[in-house]
Amino acid sequence: MEDLIASHLSEFSAEGGVYLPGSSGYDACLLAAAGANYACKAEGRAPPIVLQPACERDVVLAVRAVAEGARRGLWPTSVATAAVEADKSVAKVQPVMTVCGGGHSELCVGSRV
């Protein structure tokens, strides 16, 4: 995980946050997300990394890091089937990323990168 952070999140803005379980700020970040989003609290999430982007560039870095982490097998993925040719299909692995907004909605949006 530390290698992923160094390679993909080293340019994350100082105003943003990169938190691992047990690190300073991790629990507070999850509590804030749970307070703003009922679904986060109800599902009792404990993600392997929590990112708080502060600008558009942070969002781009976060999405790239999630995709790379899934490629490395650092967290769960979902499998979607995509048609490659008329009669053939191939399983495509997609990283799972959850977006918890700042209280604008009671929903957390599950996304696939």
GITA-V960124 format. One record per pair of residues at least 12 apart in sequence whose C-alpha atoms are under 6 Angstrom apart, sorted by sequence separation. I is the first residue (numbers start at 1). J is the second residue. If there is no record, write none. Layout:
i: (I	I)
j: (J	J)
This chain:
i: (80	98	79	98	79	97	78	78	96	77	95	77	94	95	77	70	67	20	19	19	18	17	17	16	16	16	15	12	8	36	36	38	39	37	39	37)
j: (92	110	92	111	93	111	93	94	112	94	112	95	112	113	96	95	95	49	49	50	51	51	52	52	53	54	54	58	65	102	103	106	107	106	108	107)
